């Protein structure tokens, strides 16, 4: 007889076994995390689908979050949207992100030189989140901005951060992504070996051929014990061709090195 496959253990599932873990709070945060950047309103059933929670549970959580202002409810649409207090929490975090002040001049200089967009990201579970973003004056640049979230496996900057992690942390991050977004994990498997080889050899990861966005990504060490940050430079693939990205890569590495020196000097 075949053995039954065991469910993937993630930091979340391990924590849930601890009696200090407050399940109701975690589920409420799961509801807030359902909303993607391009979405404003979601119905109860879609929230239930994304969280894996029963509709009745979602209704109770949504009622509580709406009462506290973290969600807005439209009776006409029978949908929910994020409330302003959620945005306030995010801006409070970003306002304490001192590193952004130090690196922004370097990022803007590169964006202007490359006529592209330059972003800095940190890892959050199986994702990277933009914490600083600079655009050039070019009419066609990336539409992503601070707060944008990309998976570790389907973006050049995510893959650069992924392969900067030690093996144990990398495995945990991938398991978390697979549990939270199996389609993102599955679709991101193509080209992972190539990306790892490039990162190990040159310290640079390029976007995959055929992608809508052309980007080169590296990492930088803030020097204070935190994980490495991701730094990318990119734009529409029609402009950011593989040849163009190959030219940008050395400049991106140099920018990351100068940013590291500035951060350590400031600290």
C-alpha positions in Angstrom: 0.0 0.0 0.0 1.3 3.5 -0.8 2.0 5.9 1.9 -0.2 9.0 2.4 1.7 12.2 1.5 2.3 14.4 4.5 1.2 18.0 4.2 4.0 20.6 3.7 5.1 22.1 7.0 5.5 25.8 6.9 6.4 28.3 9.7 2.7 29.1 9.9 1.5 25.6 10.2 4.2 24.9 12.8 3.3 28.0 14.8 -0.4 27.0 14.8 0.5 24.0 17.0 1.7 26.4 19.7 -1.0 27.4 22.2 0.3 31.0 22.1 -0.8 31.3 18.5 -4.0 33.2 18.1 -5.8 31.6 15.2 -8.6 34.2 14.9 -6.0 37.0 14.6 -4.1 35.1 12.0 -7.3 34.5 10.0 -8.2 38.2 10.1 -4.8 39.1 8.7 -5.3 36.5 6.0 -8.4 38.3 4.9 -6.6 41.6 4.6 -3.8 39.9 2.6 -6.3 38.7 0.0 -6.4 42.1 -1.7 -4.0 42.4 -4.6 -2.5 45.7 -5.8 -4.8 46.0 -8.8 -8.0 45.1 -6.9 -10.3 47.3 -4.9 -13.5 45.2 -4.1 -13.8 41.5 -3.4 -16.9 39.5 -2.6 -17.2 37.3 0.4 -17.0 34.1 -1.7 -13.7 35.2 -3.3 -12.2 36.0 0.0 -13.3 32.6 1.2 -11.7 30.9 -1.8 -8.4 32.7 -1.4 -8.1 32.1 2.3 -9.6 28.6 2.4 -11.9 29.6 5.2 -15.6 28.9 5.4 -17.9 31.7 4.1 -19.5 32.0 7.6 -16.1 32.5 9.2 -15.2 35.1 6.5 -18.4 36.9 7.2 -17.7 37.2 10.9 -14.1 38.3 10.3 -15.2 40.8 7.7 -17.8 42.3 10.0 -15.2 42.7 12.8 -12.6 44.3 10.4 -15.3 46.6 9.0 -16.3 47.7 12.5 -12.7 48.6 13.2 -12.3 50.4 9.9 -9.8 48.0 8.3 -12.4 47.0 5.7 -15.1 49.0 3.9 -18.4 47.3 3.0 -20.6 48.1 0.1 -24.1 46.7 0.7 -25.0 47.4 -2.9 -22.1 45.4 -4.3 -22.0 43.0 -1.4 -18.2 43.4 -1.5 -15.4 44.5 0.7 -12.4 46.9 0.2 -9.4 47.8 2.3 -10.0 50.7 4.6 -7.7 53.7 5.2 -6.3 52.4 8.5 -4.6 49.5 6.6 -2.8 52.1 4.4 -1.9 54.0 7.5 -0.2 50.9 8.9 1.8 50.4 5.8 3.0 54.0 5.6 4.0 53.9 9.2 6.3 51.0 8.4 7.7 52.7 5.3 8.3 56.0 7.2 10.7 54.1 9.6 12.5 52.6 6.6 15.7 54.8 7.0 17.6 52.8 4.5 15.4 54.1 1.7 16.6 57.6 2.4 20.2 56.6 2.0 19.9 54.6 -1.2 17.4 56.7 -3.1 19.9 59.1 -4.7 21.9 56.1 -6.1 18.7 54.5 -7.4 17.5 57.7 -9.1 20.9 58.2 -10.8 20.8 54.7 -12.2 17.1 55.1 -13.3 18.0 58.3 -15.2 21.1 56.8 -16.8 19.3 53.6 -17.9 16.0 55.4 -18.7 14.3 52.7 -16.7 12.8 52.0 -13.3 14.9 50.9 -10.3 13.4 49.2 -7.2 14.6 48.0 -3.9 12.8 45.0 -2.3 12.9 42.9 0.9 11.7 39.4 1.4 8.5 38.6 3.2 7.9 34.8 3.3 7.7 33.5 -0.2 7.5 37.0 -1.7 9.6 40.2 -2.2 8.0 43.6 -1.5 9.1 46.9 -3.0 10.2 49.3 -0.3 11.8 52.0 -2.6 11.2 52.8 -6.2 12.6 55.4 -8.6 11.6 56.1 -12.2 13.3 58.0 -15.0 11.6 60.6 -17.1 11.2 58.1 -20.0 7.6 57.8 -21.1 7.6 54.0 -20.8 8.6 52.6 -17.4 7.3 49.9 -15.0 4.0 50.6 -13.4 4.9 48.9 -10.1 5.6 51.0 -7.1 6.3 50.8 -3.4 4.3 48.1 -1.8 4.2 45.9 -4.9 4.6 42.2 -4.1 6.3 39.7 -6.4 6.9 36.0 -5.9 10.4 34.7 -5.3 10.2 32.4 -8.3 8.5 34.5 -11.1 10.5 37.7 -11.0 14.2 38.5 -11.5 14.5 40.3 -8.2 12.7 37.5 -6.4 15.0 34.9 -7.8 18.1 37.0 -6.9 16.9 37.3 -3.3 16.0 33.6 -3.3 19.4 32.4 -4.2 21.1 34.8 -1.8 19.4 32.8 1.1 21.0 29.9 2.8 19.7 26.5 1.9 17.4 26.0 4.9 15.9 29.5 4.7 15.4 29.1 0.9 13.6 25.8 1.4 11.3 27.3 4.0 10.5 30.3 1.8 9.7 28.1 -1.2 7.5 25.8 1.0 5.6 28.9 2.2 5.1 30.2 -1.3 3.9 26.7 -2.5 1.4 26.6 0.4 0.1 30.1 -0.2 0.2 30.4 -4.0 0.7 27.0 -5.6 0.2 28.4 -9.1 2.9 31.1 -8.6 5.2 28.4 -7.3 4.5 26.0 -10.2 4.8 28.6 -12.9 8.0 29.8 -11.5 9.9 26.6 -11.7 11.0 27.1 -15.4 14.4 28.8 -15.5 15.2 28.5 -11.8 18.4 26.5 -12.5 19.5 29.0 -15.0 18.8 31.9 -12.7 20.8 30.2 -9.9 23.7 29.5 -12.1 23.8 33.2 -13.2 23.5 34.5 -9.7 26.3 32.2 -8.5 28.6 33.1 -11.4 27.9 36.8 -11.9 25.7 37.9 -9.0 23.0 38.9 -11.5 19.7 37.4 -12.5 18.0 38.4 -15.7 14.3 38.1 -16.6 13.3 35.1 -18.7 13.1 35.4 -22.5 9.6 36.2 -23.6 8.6 38.0 -20.4 6.6 41.2 -20.7 9.1 42.9 -18.4 12.8 43.0 -19.0 14.8 43.3 -15.8 18.2 42.7 -14.3 18.5 42.1 -10.6 21.2 41.8 -7.9 21.3 41.8 -4.1 23.0 44.0 -1.5 24.0 43.3 2.1 22.8 46.1 4.5 25.6 44.9 6.9 23.5 44.8 10.0 22.6 41.1 10.1 19.5 41.3 8.0 18.9 39.3 4.9 20.2 40.7 1.6 17.9 43.2 -0.2 17.0 42.8 -3.9 17.8 45.6 -6.4 16.5 45.6 -9.9 16.5 47.8 -13.0 13.9 47.2 -15.7 11.2 48.3 -18.1 9.2 47.0 -21.0 10.8 44.0 -22.7 10.6 45.8 -26.0 13.2 48.3 -24.6 15.0 46.2 -22.1 16.3 43.6 -24.5 18.7 40.9 -23.3 21.5 42.9 -24.9 20.5 46.0 -23.1 20.2 44.2 -19.8 23.7 42.7 -20.3 25.0 46.3 -20.6 23.0 47.4 -17.5 24.1 44.5 -15.3 27.7 45.8 -14.5 26.3 49.2 -13.6 23.7 47.6 -11.4 26.4 45.7 -9.5 28.4 48.8 -9.1 25.4 50.7 -7.8 24.6 48.0 -5.3 28.2 48.1 -4.0 28.2 51.9 -3.6 24.8 51.6 -1.8 26.3 49.1 0.6 29.2 51.4 1.4 26.8 54.3 2.0 24.6 52.3 4.3 27.5 51.0 6.4 29.0 54.5 6.5 25.7 55.9 7.8 25.4 53.2 10.4 
